[in-house]
Amino acid sequence: MTVRLKRSLFFAGSIVLVLALLGCGGGGGKYGDLKKTMNDLIDATKGFVDNVEKAADGKGIATALRGYVEAMEKLQPKMEELEKKYPELNDGLPEELKEVEAEFEEMGTQMIEAMGKLIQYVDDPEVQKAMEGFQKIGQ
């Protein structure tokens, strides 16, 4: 396994961990803005997983990666802002946010499976180029 691929898998795992730590569902309340952003992140990740599952070749995998990178680049500034706004989440989840832990666990499993399929195409030049963008969002 290449160093790039290991970093990318680490980043994917980090996303799942962030989701598990920050977990959220729909609705308002104290964490309404966090919930909306995290739902956007969930949607982007589910879209990535779906696109990887549907991919029949390296070109499809590369397209899935580029789409995910684009979505994450849009979400990253808001996620960073929310991490600063809610430092108390580093100490654990309030009841308001615990309701969706199972969804995050399932999404994490699906992300790992998608990365397993991605590995099959790691030598494809289009996938390698798309992985560069994927790695940049993980820095």
N, C-alpha and C positions, 0 to 999 in steps of 0.2 A: 504494500500500500504506500503510495507516495506521500510525502510530507504535506503537499497541498491538499490531498484528499483527507488526510488525518485532520488537518486544520478545519476543513469544511465540515467534516463529521462532528468535530468538537463544537463548531459554531452552531450546527443544527441542534446538537444536544443542549447547548446553552440557551437557545431559543425555547426549547421545551422546558428547561429549568426555570427560566424567567416566567414563562406562562404559568407554571405550577406555583411559583412563589407569589405572583401578582394576581392570579386567577380572578375572573370576573364573569358576570352574567349581564343580562339586559337590565334596563331600568335606570332610575335616578338614584336618589340618596346621596350620602356624603361622597361616594366614589363614582358618581354618574359619568364624569368625564373620563375616568380611568376605564370604566366598563365599556364605553363606546369605543375607545381606542383599542382596547384589548379584543373586543368583538371584531373590529376591523382586522386586527392581527390574526385572529382565528380564521376569519374568512380568507385572508391571503394565504395562510398556511394550508387550509383545506383545498384551496384552488391549486396550489402547487402540488400537493399530494395527488389530487385528481388528474392533473395534467401529466404527471410522471407516470401514473398508472396507465393512462391512455397512450403514452408515447410508444411508438413502434420502432424507433431508431434513435441514433444520437442527435439528429436534428430536432426531434420532438422533445428529448430531454433538455437540450440546450434552450429551446423555446420556453420550456417550463421554468428553467433556472432564471432566464432573463426576466420573465414576468414576475417571478417572486422577488428578485433583486429590485426591480422597479417599485413594487408595492412596499417593500421594506424601507427603501430609501425615502419614501414619502412618510412612512410611519415613525422612523427612527427619531427625528427631532421631538415629536410629541411624546414618544415613550420616554426619552431622556428627561424632558420637562416634568413628566408625571412621576418619575423616580425621585426627583428632587422634592416635588410637592408632597409626596406621601412616604417619607422615610420610615414611618412606623411599620410599614409592611415588611421591612427587613426582619422584624421581630415575630412575624407570624400573621396569618390571615384573620381578619375580623369575620364574624359570622356572616355578614352581608356578602362576603366574597367566597366563602367556602362552598357554596352550592354547586359550583361548576368544576370542582376538582376532578370528577370522573371524566368529564368531557376533555379536560386537558391531558389526562393520562391516556385516553384513547387516541387523542391527536398525536401525542408523543410516540405512541406505538406505530401509528400510521406514517409519521415522519421517518422513523427508523426504517420501516419497510420500503418507503420511497427511496431513501438513500441507498438501500441495498440494491434496488434496481438501477439507480444512477451509477453505481460502481461498475456495472457491466459495460458501461459506455465511457469509462474514464479515459480511454486512449483516443477517443474521437476528438479531432481538433476543434470542432464546434463546441463540444462539451467542455473541453479544457479552457477555451476562451470565456465561456459563460461562467465557469467556476472562478475565474479571476474576479468577476464582479461579485459573485457570491462571497468570496473571501474578503473583499473590501468592506462589505456591510458588517462583517464579523469583527472588524478591527476596532 
